[in-house]
Amino acid sequence: MIPYSRQLITQEDIEAVVEVLRSDFITQGPKIREFEEALASFCGARFAVVFSSGTAALHAAYFAAGLSAGDEFIVPAITFCATANAGVFLGARPIFCDVESDTGNLDPGELEKVVSSRTKLIVPVHYAGHPVDLEAIAEIAERKGAIVIEDACHALGAEYQGERIGSCRFSLMTVFSFHPVKPITTGEGGAVLTNSEECYRKLCMFREHGITREPAEFKHPSPGPWYYEMQFLGWNYRMTDFQAALGISQLRKLPEFIRRRRMLAELYRELLSGNPHLELPPERSYARSGYHLFPVRLKGETASRKGELFRRLRERGVGVQVHYLPVYLHPFYRRLGYAPGLCPQAEEFYRRELSLPLYPGLKEEDLRRVVEILNRTLEEVVGE
Ligand SMILES: Cc1ncc(COP(=O)(O)O)c(C=O)c1O
């Protein structure tokens, strides 16, 4: 089976991990700081804090932004459920915003309709690695007094207006994931980038039970050098040092990974541009996509055959995937009162969307085989 995505681990990565396993530090040690510095420098932000997952990083970022019980926060309907869940962890209420019909990204025009004085956060997702229109979203947020946090779990290495995602030029914080299908991996892992020192301090403490070891920050007099204080309720969201070593090694290869992804996306375009059943993902003038995914949309009647198409492609060794069921349609959110029809463009996007295999290690000949099987299977299911 050609999967829809997979990690690319080299001998160099393996050696980096083994070196740490032979050292004194297994959990948070010197590689954590080194990875954080490398990430901050790569993205052009002042601070980076790494976490045990992208979900943990989202939870921490929402906390650091002050999201709390009763607040509203806006997320796009098309995303992985964690974007919404992380706010629910804090007792806040997600407001789902409809998406652009072609990119699947949060639509600034739709944002205008759902934003209000109750909106604490706006969390755009750079779906499939294609940046959202950050400047438009930041302008709306500023007008309404809301904070922007980017869910960039798909978009490390992507660029907006010629600048890397993660610079936080238009947001308070940016969140990444290092799950194996993401642009780089640490097995499980995530990070928050920010230019705010105050957020940085809160993020570090949230990762470690709400504890500080900085004497200057103590609320009570320190009785001795063993003393530390837990000042708010945090979690154990630490990343291990050997994961950070893998992250450092992977980050060095990221520009090459993105180059490969973009080259393969170009090849898909070349081979599929005349296909009457498909619409291909656009790339806006302000965006340089990292192509975390290659999401095509089935046209017209073909969309009603998606189930059969999906099943046959899988049978024939093409590991397609669907990203995503609009989050509010999951049973958990339905129980909270969200109902079908809330975001029509997102529901239509979901009905038509199919992600084709795309990852740095995908061979050109395998991509050509995917296209050949896809073309054949499309004709078959449409003709029946
Ligand atoms: C858009 C988005 N947000 C958040 C997450 C959560 O990241 P993680 O799996 O590292 O917890 C993911 C990854 O699956 C994602 O795709």
The ligand as an SDF file (V2000), in Angstrom:
LIG
                    3D

 16 16  0  0  0  0  0  0  0  0999 V2000
   -4.7040   20.7080   12.3670 C   0  0  0  0  0  0  0  0  0  0  0  0
   -4.2140   19.8680   13.5160 C   0  0  0  0  0  0  0  0  0  0  0  0
   -4.2570   20.3790   14.7630 N   0  0  0  0  0  0  0  0  0  0  0  0
   -3.8090   19.6810   15.8270 C   0  0  0  0  0  0  0  0  0  0  0  0
   -3.2890   18.4060   15.6980 C   0  0  0  0  0  0  0  0  0  0  0  0
   -2.8620   17.6640   16.9210 C   0  0  0  0  0  0  0  0  0  0  0  0
   -1.5080   17.3320   16.8790 O   0  0  0  0  0  0  0  0  0  0  0  0
   -0.9670   16.0360   17.6470 P   0  0  0  0  0  0  0  0  0  0  0  0
   -1.4310   14.8200   16.8620 O   0  0  0  0  0  0  0  0  0  0  0  0
    0.5290   16.2020   17.5970 O   0  0  0  0  0  0  0  0  0  0  0  0
   -1.4930   16.0570   19.0290 O   0  0  0  0  0  0  0  0  0  0  0  0
   -3.2020   17.8490   14.4120 C   0  0  0  0  0  0  0  0  0  0  0  0
   -2.5760   16.5450   14.2010 C   0  0  0  0  0  0  0  0  0  0  0  0
   -3.0640   15.5120   14.0980 O   0  0  0  0  0  0  0  0  0  0  0  0
   -3.7050   18.5770   13.3030 C   0  0  0  0  0  0  0  0  0  0  0  0
   -3.6870   18.0610   12.0830 O   0  0  0  0  0  0  0  0  0  0  0  0
  1  2  1  0
  2  3  1  0
  2 15  2  0
  3  4  2  0
  4  5  1  0
  5  6  1  0
  5 12  2  0
  6  7  1  0
  7  8  1  0
  8  9  2  0
  8 10  1  0
  8 11  1  0
 12 13  1  0
 12 15  1  0
 13 14  2  0
 15 16  1  0
M  END
$$$$
